Amino acid sequence: MTFPGLDRIEALARNLDSWQRELAGKMTELEDSSAEGVSDSGLVRVTAAADGTIVSTDVNARAMRLDSYTLAEEFTTAAKRAQEAAAARVRELVGEVIADAPGGSRPADSSRVADSSRMADGSRAADDRPDWY
C-alpha cells in the first residue's frame, strides 16, 4: 500500500538537519545584531540590541547647548527609533526562518496575524483560541 504523503514526509526529514543548521546561524545573527536610532537633529545616536535593550548612546557636544527638555526628547526619539529598527530586524530574521522552514511559508501579513487579538488599549482580547494559534 502506498501512502500519498510519505514522499513529502521523507523530504521534510532529509531537509531538517540543514534547516536546523540554518536556524542556529540565524539565532547567532540575531543575538549579535543591533540597530541604531538617530534623533531629528542628529545630535543623539542610540544603539539597541535585538531585544530592545539600549546598549550605547552617543551625544554630540553641540547637544549640550540644548535645554534639558529638548535633550530628553532627543534621547527618547533616538531610543524609540533604535528599538523599532531592532524589532524590524528581528521580524525580518524570523520571517526568513519561517519561510525557509521545511513545509513553512510566510504569512501574507505577519504583523496582522500577530496582533489580531490586540485591543485598542494594547491588551489582549479573551478568546477560545489555543495559545499556539
N, CA, C and O atoms as a GROMACS GRO file, in nm:
protein
  532
    1MET      N    1   0.084  -0.118   0.000
    1MET     CA    2   0.000   0.000   0.000
    1MET      C    3   0.088   0.124   0.000
    1MET      O    4   0.188   0.130   0.072
    2THR      N    5   0.053   0.222  -0.080
    2THR     CA    6   0.129   0.346  -0.091
    2THR      C    7   0.057   0.457  -0.014
    2THR      O    8  -0.064   0.473  -0.024
    3PHE      N    9   0.134   0.531   0.062
    3PHE     CA   10   0.078   0.643   0.137
    3PHE      C   11   0.106   0.772   0.061
    3PHE      O   12   0.221   0.800   0.028
    4PRO      N   13   0.002   0.852   0.034
    4PRO     CA   14   0.017   0.972  -0.050
    4PRO      C   15   0.117   1.074   0.003
    4PRO      O   16   0.188   1.136  -0.075
    5GLY      N   17   0.124   1.093   0.133
    5GLY     CA   18   0.210   1.197   0.188
    5GLY      C   19   0.347   1.149   0.229
    5GLY      O   20   0.427   1.228   0.280
    6LEU      N   21   0.377   1.021   0.206
    6LEU     CA   22   0.504   0.964   0.252
    6LEU      C   23   0.625   1.031   0.187
    6LEU      O   24   0.724   1.058   0.255
    7ASP      N   25   0.618   1.059   0.058
    7ASP     CA   26   0.730   1.126  -0.009
    7ASP      C   27   0.757   1.263   0.052
    7ASP      O   28   0.872   1.302   0.071
    8ARG      N   29   0.650   1.334   0.082
    8ARG     CA   30   0.664   1.468   0.142
    8ARG      C   31   0.728   1.459   0.280
    8ARG      O   32   0.813   1.540   0.314
    9ILE      N   33   0.688   1.362   0.359
    9ILE     CA   34   0.743   1.344   0.493
    9ILE      C   35   0.892   1.308   0.484
    9ILE      O   36   0.972   1.360   0.561
   10GLU      N   37   0.927   1.220   0.392
   10GLU     CA   38   1.068   1.184   0.374
   10GLU      C   39   1.151   1.304   0.332
   10GLU      O   40   1.264   1.320   0.379
   11ALA      N   41   1.099   1.387   0.244
   11ALA     CA   42   1.171   1.507   0.200
   11ALA      C   43   1.190   1.603   0.317
   11ALA      O   44   1.296   1.663   0.332
   12LEU      N   45   1.088   1.618   0.399
   12LEU     CA   46   1.100   1.706   0.516
   12LEU      C   47   1.206   1.653   0.612
   12LEU      O   48   1.284   1.732   0.665
   13ALA      N   49   1.209   1.525   0.634
   13ALA     CA   50   1.308   1.466   0.724
   13ALA      C   51   1.450   1.487   0.671
   13ALA      O   52   1.541   1.515   0.749
   14ARG      N   53   1.469   1.474   0.540
   14ARG     CA   54   1.602   1.495   0.480
   14ARG      C   55   1.648   1.640   0.497
   14ARG      O   56   1.766   1.666   0.516
   15ASN      N   57   1.555   1.733   0.488
   15ASN     CA   58   1.590   1.875   0.495
   15ASN      C   59   1.600   1.928   0.637
   15ASN      O   60   1.647   2.040   0.657
   16LEU      N   61   1.557   1.852   0.734
   16LEU     CA   62   1.552   1.901   0.872
   16LEU      C   63   1.689   1.940   0.925
   16LEU      O   64   1.703   2.045   0.988
   17ASP      N   65   1.792   1.857   0.901
   17ASP     CA   66   1.926   1.887   0.952
   17ASP      C   67   1.980   2.018   0.896
   17ASP      O   68   2.033   2.100   0.971
   18SER      N   69   1.966   2.039   0.766
   18SER     CA   70   2.017   2.164   0.708
   18SER      C   71   1.937   2.283   0.761
   18SER      O   72   1.993   2.391   0.783
   19TRP      N   73   1.807   2.264   0.780
   19TRP     CA   74   1.726   2.374   0.834
   19TRP      C   75   1.767   2.407   0.977
   19TRP      O   76   1.771   2.524   1.014
   20GLN      N   77   1.797   2.305   1.058
   20GLN     CA   78   1.840   2.330   1.195
   20GLN      C   79   1.972   2.407   1.198
   20GLN      O   80   1.991   2.496   1.281
   21ARG      N   81   2.064   2.374   1.107
   21ARG     CA   82   2.191   2.448   1.100
   21ARG      C   83   2.166   2.593   1.060
   21ARG      O   84   2.225   2.685   1.116
   22GLU      N   85   2.077   2.612   0.963
   22GLU     CA   86   2.042   2.748   0.921
   22GLU      C   87   1.977   2.825   1.035
   22GLU      O   88   2.005   2.943   1.055
   23LEU      N   89   1.890   2.759   1.109
   23LEU     CA   90   1.824   2.822   1.223
   23LEU      C   91   1.926   2.864   1.328
   23LEU      O   92   1.916   2.974   1.382
   24ALA      N   93   2.023   2.780   1.357
   24ALA     CA   94   2.128   2.814   1.454
   24ALA      C   95   2.206   2.936   1.406
   24ALA      O   96   2.239   3.023   1.486
   25GLY      N   97   2.235   2.942   1.276
   25GLY     CA   98   2.306   3.058   1.222
   25GLY      C   99   2.224   3.185   1.235
   25GLY      O  100   2.277   3.291   1.269
   26LYS      N  101   2.094   3.176   1.208
   26LYS     CA  102   2.006   3.293   1.221
   26LYS      C  103   1.996   3.337   1.367
   26LYS      O  104   1.991   3.457   1.395
   27MET      N  105   1.993   3.242   1.459
   27MET     CA  106   1.987   3.276   1.601
   27MET      C  107   2.114   3.351   1.644
   27MET      O  108   2.108   3.447   1.720
   28THR      N  109   2.228   3.304   1.595
   28THR     CA  110   2.354   3.373   1.626
   28THR      C  111   2.354   3.513   1.567
   28THR      O  112   2.395   3.609   1.631
   29GLU      N  113   2.306   3.523   1.444
   29GLU     CA  114   2.297   3.654   1.378
   29GLU      C  115   2.204   3.747   1.457
   29GLU      O  116   2.232   3.866   1.472
   30LEU      N  117   2.096   3.692   1.506
   30LEU     CA  118   2.000   3.770   1.584
   30LEU      C  119   2.061   3.817   1.715
   30LEU      O  120   2.044   3.932   1.754
   31GLU      N  121   2.132   3.727   1.783
   31GLU     CA  122   2.196   3.763   1.911
   31GLU      C  123   2.302   3.872   1.892
   31GLU      O  124   2.322   3.955   1.981
   32ASP      N  125   2.368   3.871   1.778
   32ASP     CA  126   2.476   3.967   1.752
   32ASP      C  127   2.427   4.096   1.688
   32ASP      O  128   2.504   4.191   1.671
   33SER      N  129   2.299   4.101   1.651
   33SER     CA  130   2.251   4.218   1.578
   33SER      C  131   2.216   4.333   1.671
   33SER      O  132   2.183   4.313   1.788
   34SER      N  133   2.224   4.451   1.616
   34SER     CA  134   2.183   4.572   1.687
   34SER      C  135   2.136   4.672   1.582
   34SER      O  136   2.156   4.653   1.462
   35ALA      N  137   2.072   4.776   1.629
   35ALA     CA  138   2.022   4.877   1.537
   35ALA      C  139   2.042   5.015   1.599
   35ALA      O  140   2.046   5.030   1.721
   36GLU      N  141   2.056   5.113   1.514
   36GLU     CA  142   2.083   5.249   1.560
   36GLU      C  143   1.963   5.339   1.530
   36GLU      O  144   1.897   5.326   1.428
   37GLY      N  145   1.938   5.429   1.623
   37GLY     CA  146   1.837   5.532   1.604
   37GLY      C  147   1.901   5.668   1.624
   37GLY      O  148   1.986   5.686   1.712
   38VAL      N  149   1.860   5.763   1.543
   38VAL     CA  150   1.918   5.897   1.548
   38VAL      C  151   1.806   5.996   1.572
   38VAL      O  152   1.698   5.984   1.514
   39SER      N  153   1.831   6.095   1.656
   39SER     CA  154   1.732   6.198   1.683
   39SER      C  155   1.713   6.287   1.560
   39SER      O  156   1.792   6.282   1.466
   40ASP      N  157   1.608   6.368   1.562
   40ASP     CA  158   1.579   6.456   1.448
   40ASP      C  159   1.695   6.550   1.417
   40ASP      O  160   1.724   6.577   1.301
   41SER      N  161   1.759   6.600   1.520
   41SER     CA  162   1.870   6.694   1.499
   41SER      C  163   1.999   6.623   1.459
   41SER      O  164   2.091   6.686   1.407
   42GLY      N  165   2.005   6.491   1.482
   42GLY     CA  166   2.126   6.416   1.453
   42GLY      C  167   2.230   6.427   1.564
   42GLY      O  168   2.341   6.375   1.550
   43LEU      N  169   2.195   6.492   1.673
   43LEU     CA  170   2.290   6.512   1.781
   43LEU      C  171   2.297   6.395   1.878
   43LEU      O  172   2.394   6.382   1.953
   44VAL      N  173   2.195   6.309   1.878
   44VAL     CA  174   2.192   6.195   1.970
   44VAL      C  175   2.173   6.068   1.888
   44VAL      O  176   2.083   6.058   1.806
   45ARG      N  177   2.262   5.970   1.914
   45ARG     CA  178   2.253   5.838   1.850
   45ARG      C  179   2.244   5.734   1.960
   45ARG      O  180   2.318   5.738   2.058
   46VAL      N  181   2.150   5.640   1.942
   46VAL     CA  182   2.130   5.534   2.040
   46VAL      C  183   2.136   5.401   1.965
   46VAL      O  184   2.082   5.388   1.855
   47THR      N  185   2.201   5.303   2.026
   47THR     CA  186   2.207   5.170   1.969
   47THR      C  187   2.132   5.075   2.060
   47THR      O  188   2.152   5.076   2.182
   48ALA      N  189   2.044   4.992   2.001
   48ALA     CA  190   1.966   4.894   2.076
   48ALA      C  191   1.999   4.754   2.027
   48ALA      O  192   2.022   4.732   1.908
   49ALA      N  193   2.002   4.660   2.122
   49ALA     CA  194   2.020   4.519   2.088
   49ALA      C  195   1.890   4.464   2.031
   49ALA      O  196   1.788   4.533   2.032
   50ALA      N  197   1.895   4.341   1.983
   50ALA     CA  198   1.778   4.278   1.922
   50ALA      C  199   1.660   4.272   2.017
   50ALA      O  200   1.545   4.278   1.973
   51ASP      N  201   1.685   4.260   2.147
   51ASP     CA  202   1.575   4.252   2.244
   51ASP      C  203   1.526   4.389   2.287
   51ASP      O  204   1.439   4.399   2.374
   52GLY      N  205   1.580   4.496   2.228
   52GLY     CA  206   1.536   4.631   2.259
   52GLY      C  207   1.617   4.700   2.367
   52GLY      O  208   1.597   4.819   2.393
   53THR      N  209   1.708   4.628   2.430
   53THR     CA  210   1.792   4.687   2.534
   53THR      C  211   1.885   4.791   2.473
   53THR      O  212   1.949   4.766   2.371
   54ILE      N  213   1.890   4.907   2.536
   54ILE     CA  214   1.980   5.012   2.490
   54ILE      C  215   2.122   4.973   2.530
   54ILE      O  216   2.150   4.950   2.648
   55VAL      N  217   2.211   4.964   2.431
   55VAL     CA  218   2.348   4.920   2.460
   55VAL      C  219   2.449   5.033   2.454
   55VAL      O  220   2.556   5.024   2.514
   56SER      N  221   2.416   5.140   2.382
   56SER     CA  222   2.509   5.253   2.380
   56SER      C  223   2.438   5.379   2.335
   56SER      O  224   2.334   5.376   2.269
   57THR      N  225   2.497   5.490   2.372
   57THR     CA  226   2.448   5.621   2.329
   57THR      C  227   2.568   5.706   2.288
   57THR      O  228   2.679   5.688   2.338
   58ASP      N  229   2.543   5.796   2.196
   58ASP     CA  230   2.646   5.888   2.154
   58ASP      C  231   2.583   6.026   2.147
   58ASP      O  232   2.482   6.046   2.079
   59VAL      N  233   2.643   6.120   2.217
   59VAL     CA  234   2.588   6.256   2.222
   59VAL      C  235   2.691   6.352   2.164
   59VAL      O  236   2.804   6.360   2.211
   60ASN      N  237   2.651   6.422   2.061
   60ASN     CA  238   2.736   6.524   2.002
   60ASN      C  239   2.753   6.637   2.103
   60ASN      O  240   2.659   6.670   2.175
   61ALA      N  241   2.870   6.696   2.109
   61ALA     CA  242   2.897   6.803   2.205
   61ALA      C  243   2.800   6.921   2.189
   61ALA      O  244   2.769   6.989   2.287
   62ARG      N  245   2.752   6.944   2.067
   62ARG     CA  246   2.657   7.054   2.046
   62ARG      C  247   2.524   7.031   2.117
   62ARG      O  248   2.449   7.125   2.142
   63ALA      N  249   2.494   6.905   2.149
   63ALA     CA  250   2.369   6.874   2.218
   63ALA      C  251   2.366   6.935   2.358
   63ALA      O  252   2.259   6.955   2.415
   64MET      N  253   2.483   6.964   2.413
   64MET     CA  254   2.490   7.022   2.547
   64MET      C  255   2.436   7.166   2.551
   64MET      O  256   2.414   7.222   2.658
   65ARG      N  257   2.416   7.223   2.436
   65ARG     CA  258   2.359   7.358   2.428
   65ARG      C  259   2.207   7.354   2.441
   65ARG      O  260   2.144   7.457   2.464
   66LEU      N  261   2.148   7.234   2.425
   66LEU     CA  262   2.002   7.221   2.433
   66LEU      C  263   1.955   7.227   2.577
   66LEU      O  264   2.027   7.192   2.670
   67ASP      N  265   1.830   7.274   2.594
   67ASP     CA  266   1.774   7.271   2.730
   67ASP      C  267   1.742   7.125   2.765
   67ASP      O  268   1.736   7.039   2.676
   68SER      N  269   1.722   7.096   2.892
   68SER     CA  270   1.706   6.958   2.938
   68SER      C  271   1.583   6.891   2.876
   68SER      O  272   1.587   6.772   2.847
   69TYR      N  273   1.475   6.965   2.856
   69TYR     CA  274   1.354   6.908   2.797
   69TYR      C  275   1.380   6.863   2.653
   69TYR      O  276   1.342   6.753   2.615
   70THR      N  277   1.444   6.948   2.575
   70THR     CA  278   1.475   6.915   2.435
   70THR      C  279   1.573   6.799   2.427
   70THR      O  280   1.558   6.711   2.343
   71LEU      N  281   1.674   6.799   2.514
   71LEU     CA  282   1.771   6.690   2.515
   71LEU      C  283   1.703   6.558   2.550
   71LEU      O  284   1.734   6.454   2.491
   72ALA      N  285   1.612   6.562   2.645
   72ALA     CA  286   1.536   6.440   2.681
   72ALA      C  287   1.454   6.391   2.562
   72ALA      O  288   1.447   6.271   2.537
   73GLU      N  289   1.391   6.483   2.489
   73GLU     CA  290   1.315   6.444   2.370
   73GLU      C  291   1.406   6.382   2.264
   73GLU      O  292   1.368   6.285   2.198
   74GLU      N  293   1.524   6.437   2.249
   74GLU     CA  294   1.621   6.385   2.152
   74GLU      C  295   1.658   6.240   2.188
   74GLU      O  296   1.662   6.153   2.101
   75PHE      N  297   1.685   6.215   2.317
   75PHE     CA  298   1.717   6.080   2.361
   75PHE      C  299   1.600   5.985   2.340
   75PHE      O  300   1.617   5.874   2.291
   76THR      N  301   1.481   6.030   2.375
   76THR     CA  302   1.362   5.946   2.361
   76THR      C  303   1.338   5.910   2.216
   76THR      O  304   1.310   5.794   2.184
   77THR      N  305   1.347   6.007   2.127
   77THR     CA  306   1.327   5.983   1.985
   77THR      C  307   1.430   5.885   1.930
   77THR      O  308   1.396   5.790   1.860
   78ALA      N  309   1.556   5.907   1.964
   78ALA     CA  310   1.662   5.820   1.915
   78ALA      C  311   1.645   5.678   1.969
   78ALA      O  312   1.665   5.581   1.896
   79ALA      N  313   1.609   5.665   2.096
   79ALA     CA  314   1.591   5.533   2.157
   79ALA      C  315   1.474   5.459   2.093
   79ALA      O  316   1.485   5.340   2.062
   80LYS      N  317   1.363   5.529   2.073
   80LYS     CA  318   1.248   5.464   2.008
   80LYS      C  319   1.283   5.417   1.868
   80LYS      O  320   1.246   5.307   1.828
   81ARG      N  321   1.354   5.498   1.794
   81ARG     CA  322   1.392   5.460   1.658
   81ARG      C  323   1.486   5.340   1.658
   81ARG      O  324   1.475   5.252   1.574
   82ALA      N  325   1.578   5.338   1.753
   82ALA     CA  326   1.670   5.224   1.762
   82ALA      C  327   1.594   5.096   1.797
   82ALA      O  328   1.619   4.991   1.738
   83GLN      N  329   1.502   5.105   1.891
   83GLN     CA  330   1.424   4.988   1.930
   83GLN      C  331   1.332   4.942   1.817
   83GLN      O  332   1.316   4.822   1.796
   84GLU      N  333   1.273   5.036   1.746
   84GLU     CA  334   1.187   4.999   1.632
   84GLU      C  335   1.269   4.932   1.522
   84GLU      O  336   1.224   4.836   1.460
   85ALA      N  337   1.388   4.984   1.498
   85ALA     CA  338   1.474   4.924   1.395
   85ALA      C  339   1.520   4.785   1.437
   85ALA      O  340   1.529   4.694   1.354
   86ALA      N  341   1.550   4.768   1.566
   86ALA     CA  342   1.590   4.636   1.616
   86ALA      C  343   1.474   4.537   1.604
   86ALA      O  344   1.494   4.423   1.564
   87ALA      N  345   1.354   4.580   1.637
   87ALA     CA  346   1.236   4.494   1.626
   87ALA      C  347   1.210   4.457   1.480
   87ALA      O  348   1.172   4.344   1.450
   88ALA      N  349   1.230   4.552   1.389
   88ALA     CA  350   1.211   4.524   1.247
   88ALA      C  351   1.312   4.420   1.199
   88ALA      O  352   1.278   4.333   1.119
   89ARG      N  353   1.433   4.429   1.248
   89ARG     CA  354   1.536   4.330   1.211
   89ARG      C  355   1.499   4.192   1.264
   89ARG      O  356   1.518   4.092   1.195
   90VAL      N  357   1.448   4.186   1.385
   90VAL     CA  358   1.404   4.058   1.442
   90VAL      C  359   1.292   3.999   1.356
   90VAL      O  360   1.294   3.880   1.324
   91ARG      N  361   1.193   4.083   1.320
   91ARG     CA  362   1.084   4.035   1.236
   91ARG      C  363   1.135   3.983   1.102
   91ARG      O  364   1.087   3.883   1.050
   92GLU      N  365   1.233   4.053   1.046
   92GLU     CA  366   1.291   4.012   0.918
   92GLU      C  367   1.358   3.875   0.930
   92GLU      O  368   1.335   3.787   0.847
   93LEU      N  369   1.440   3.858   1.034
   93LEU     CA  370   1.510   3.730   1.051
   93LEU      C  371   1.413   3.617   1.081
   93LEU      O  372   1.428   3.507   1.029
   94VAL      N  373   1.314   3.642   1.165
   94VAL     CA  374   1.214   3.540   1.197
   94VAL      C  375   1.135   3.505   1.071
   94VAL      O  376   1.106   3.387   1.048
   95GLY      N  377   1.101   3.604   0.992
   95GLY     CA  378   1.031   3.578   0.866
   95GLY      C  379   1.112   3.491   0.773
   95GLY      O  380   1.057   3.403   0.706
   96GLU      N  381   1.244   3.514   0.767
   96GLU     CA  382   1.330   3.432   0.683
   96GLU      C  383   1.332   3.288   0.733
   96GLU      O  384   1.327   3.194   0.654
   97VAL      N  385   1.339   3.271   0.865
   97VAL     CA  386   1.342   3.136   0.922
   97VAL      C  387   1.211   3.064   0.894
   97VAL      O  388   1.211   2.947   0.856
   98ILE      N  389   1.100   3.134   0.912
   98ILE     CA  390   0.970   3.072   0.889
   98ILE      C  391   0.954   3.036   0.741
   98ILE      O  392   0.903   2.928   0.708
   99ALA      N  393   0.995   3.124   0.655
   99ALA     CA  394   0.982   3.098   0.512
   99ALA      C  395   1.070   2.982   0.468
   99ALA      O  396   1.034   2.908   0.376
  100ASP      N  397   1.186   2.966   0.532
  100ASP     CA  398   1.279   2.861   0.494
  100ASP      C  399   1.254   2.730   0.567
  100ASP      O  400   1.319   2.629   0.537
  101ALA      N  401   1.163   2.728   0.662
  101ALA     CA  402   1.136   2.607   0.740
  101ALA      C  403   1.078   2.499   0.649
  101ALA      O  404   1.004   2.529   0.555
  102PRO      N  405   1.113   2.375   0.677
  102PRO     CA  406   1.056   2.267   0.598
  102PRO      C  407   0.903   2.271   0.607
  102PRO      O  408   0.847   2.259   0.716
  103GLY      N  409   0.839   2.287   0.494
  103GLY     CA  410   0.693   2.293   0.493
  103GLY      C  411   0.638   2.426   0.537
  103GLY      O  412   0.516   2.442   0.544
  104GLY      N  413   0.725   2.522   0.567
  104GLY     CA  414   0.679   2.652   0.615
  104GLY      C  415   0.654   2.749   0.503
  104GLY      O  416   0.703   2.733   0.391
  105SER      N  417   0.578   2.850   0.535
  105SER     CA  418   0.555   2.958   0.440
  105SER      C  419   0.528   3.083   0.520
  105SER      O  420   0.474   3.077   0.631
  106ARG      N  421   0.565   3.194   0.465
  106ARG     CA  422   0.549   3.322   0.532
  106ARG      C  423   0.405   3.368   0.516
  106ARG      O  424   0.351   3.366   0.405
  107PRO      N  425   0.339   3.410   0.627
  107PRO     CA  426   0.204   3.463   0.614
  107PRO      C  427   0.205   3.590   0.530
  107PRO      O  428   0.304   3.662   0.527
  108ALA      N  429   0.095   3.616   0.462
  108ALA     CA  430   0.086   3.734   0.376
  108ALA      C  431   0.110   3.861   0.454
  108ALA      O  432   0.178   3.951   0.405
  109ASP      N  433   0.057   3.870   0.574
  109ASP     CA  434   0.076   3.988   0.658
  109ASP      C  435   0.098   3.940   0.800
  109ASP      O  436   0.004   3.930   0.879
  110SER      N  437   0.224   3.910   0.834
  110SER     CA  438   0.255   3.852   0.965
  110SER      C  439   0.224   3.947   1.079
  110SER      O  440   0.191   3.901   1.188
  111SER      N  441   0.232   4.078   1.057
  111SER     CA  442   0.200   4.171   1.166
  111SER      C  443   0.052   4.166   1.199
  111SER      O  444   0.014   4.180   1.315
  112ARG      N  445  -0.032   4.146   1.097
  112ARG     CA  446  -0.175   4.138   1.120
  112ARG      C  447  -0.208   4.011   1.197
  112ARG      O  448  -0.293   4.013   1.286
  113VAL      N  449  -0.142   3.902   1.164
  113VAL     CA  450  -0.166   3.776   1.233
  113VAL      C  451  -0.124   3.786   1.379
  113VAL      O  452  -0.197   3.742   1.468
  114ALA      N  453  -0.008   3.844   1.404
  114ALA     CA  454   0.043   3.852   1.540
  114ALA      C  455  -0.041   3.942   1.628
  114ALA      O  456  -0.054   3.916   1.748
  115ASP      N  457  -0.099   4.048   1.573
  115ASP     CA  458  -0.172   4.144   1.653
  115ASP      C  459  -0.323   4.132   1.641
  115ASP      O  460  -0.395   4.222   1.684
  116SER      N  461  -0.371   4.024   1.583
  116SER     CA  462  -0.515   4.013   1.558
  116SER      C  463  -0.598   4.012   1.685
  116SER      O  464  -0.717   4.045   1.680
  117SER      N  465  -0.540   3.974   1.798
  117SER     CA  466  -0.618   3.969   1.922
  117SER      C  467  -0.590   4.089   2.012
  117SER      O  468  -0.633   4.090   2.127
  118ARG      N  469  -0.521   4.189   1.962
  118ARG     CA  470  -0.492   4.308   2.042
  118ARG      C  471  -0.609   4.404   2.039
  118ARG      O  472  -0.673   4.424   1.935
  119MET      N  473  -0.638   4.463   2.153
  119MET     CA  474  -0.743   4.563   2.162
  119MET      C  475  -0.679   4.701   2.151
  119MET      O  476  -0.557   4.713   2.150
  120ALA      N  477  -0.761   4.804   2.142
  120ALA     CA  478  -0.710   4.940   2.124
  120ALA      C  479  -0.615   4.982   2.234
  120ALA      O  480  -0.521   5.057   2.209
  121ASP      N  481  -0.638   4.934   2.357
  121ASP     CA  482  -0.552   4.974   2.469
  121ASP      C  483  -0.427   4.888   2.480
  121ASP      O  484  -0.349   4.903   2.574
  122GLY      N  485  -0.406   4.796   2.383
  122GLY     CA  486  -0.287   4.712   2.383
  122GLY      C  487  -0.305   4.580   2.454
  122GLY      O  488  -0.219   4.493   2.444
  123SER      N  489  -0.416   4.562   2.528
  123SER     CA  490  -0.439   4.436   2.597
  123SER      C  491  -0.490   4.332   2.497
  123SER      O  492  -0.531   4.365   2.386
  124ARG      N  493  -0.486   4.208   2.538
  124ARG     CA  494  -0.532   4.100   2.450
  124ARG      C  495  -0.678   4.070   2.478
  124ARG      O  496  -0.723   4.069   2.592
  125ALA      N  497  -0.750   4.045   2.370
  125ALA     CA  498  -0.890   4.008   2.381
  125ALA      C  499  -0.899   3.862   2.426
  125ALA      O  500  -0.820   3.778   2.383
  126ALA      N  501  -0.996   3.833   2.511
  126ALA     CA  502  -1.018   3.695   2.553
  126ALA      C  503  -1.083   3.619   2.437
  126ALA      O  504  -1.175   3.669   2.373
  127ASP      N  505  -1.034   3.501   2.412
  127ASP     CA  506  -1.093   3.417   2.308
  127ASP      C  507  -1.070   3.271   2.341
  127ASP      O  508  -1.005   3.239   2.441
  128ASP      N  509  -1.122   3.185   2.260
  128ASP     CA  510  -1.113   3.042   2.283
  128ASP      C  511  -1.001   2.978   2.204
  128ASP      O  512  -0.988   2.855   2.204
  129ARG      N  513  -0.920   3.058   2.135
  129ARG     CA  514  -0.813   3.000   2.055
  129ARG      C  515  -0.703   2.945   2.144
  129ARG      O  516  -0.676   3.000   2.250
  130PRO      N  517  -0.639   2.837   2.102
  130PRO     CA  518  -0.525   2.785   2.179
  130PRO      C  519  -0.409   2.884   2.173
  130PRO      O  520  -0.406   2.970   2.085
  131ASP      N  521  -0.314   2.872   2.265
  131ASP     CA  522  -0.200   2.964   2.275
  131ASP      C  523  -0.116   2.966   2.148
  131ASP      O  524  -0.058   3.069   2.115
  132TRP      N  525  -0.108   2.855   2.077
  132TRP     CA  526  -0.023   2.847   1.959
  132TRP      C  527  -0.085   2.905   1.836
  132TRP      O  528  -0.018   2.913   1.733
  133TYR      N  529  -0.211   2.947   1.840
  133TYR     CA  530  -0.282   2.999   1.724
  133TYR      C  531  -0.221   3.123   1.671
  133TYR      O  532  -0.270   3.178   1.573
   0.00000   0.00000   0.00000
